[in-house]
């Protein structure tokens, strides 16, 4: 049986008015715990430092349920 890959998710929900560089993103670690709310670059660095496989997701405001993967390391 193939085991599901555990990855960290860094995502930004569509709500909020901040400039994209200043938005607070969410880091959900591979075990499902919320690690941090911070800027995207900081969370990517944290995932790399912990040795996690990660992906950065952008959820679209006007197209409910649509998500784009902006970056991943696997």
N, C-alpha and C positions, 0 to 999 in steps of 0.2 A: 504494500500500500504506500503510495506517495504521500509524504508529509508536506503540509502547507508551509510555505516559507513565512517566517515571522519578520516583519519589517516595521520600522518606525514611520509614522505618518506625520508630515509637517503640512498643515493646511491652514487656509484662510477662508473663512466663511464670507459670503458676499456682503454682509451688513457692515456698516462702518463708513466713515467719511474721510479717513486719513489718507494722505498720499501713500502710494503703494510701497515706498521705501520705509515709511514710518509706521506701517500697520503692525499690530500685534498678531503674530501667528501662533498656532497651537502645536505643540509637540506631543504626540501620543506615542509612548514607547512601545516596543514589541510585545510587552506583556499586557498592554491595554491601559496603562496608567497615564494620566495627564502629567507630563513632566514640567512644562513651562509655557508661559505666554511671553513671547519676546519677538524681536525682529527676525526675519527669515534667515539672514546670514549667521546670526548667533546660534539659532537652533540647528542649522546644518552643521556648524562647527561642533556643537555639542554631540550630535549624532555620530559624527566622524570620530570624535574623541572617545566615545563609548564603544566604538567598533560595530555600530549597528548598520544594517542595510536600511536605507531610507528612501522615501520619495516625497517630493514637494507637490502638493495638489492645490489647484485653484478651482473653486466651485463657482459657477457662473450665476450671476444675478438674474439675468433675463431669460435664461434657459434652465428652468428648474431641473435638477437631477443630472445636469451636464458637468463633467469634471475634466480638466486638462492636467496632465502630469507635466510639470515644468522642469523637474530635475529628478534624477534617481541615480543610485550607485550600484545597481545590480543588473 
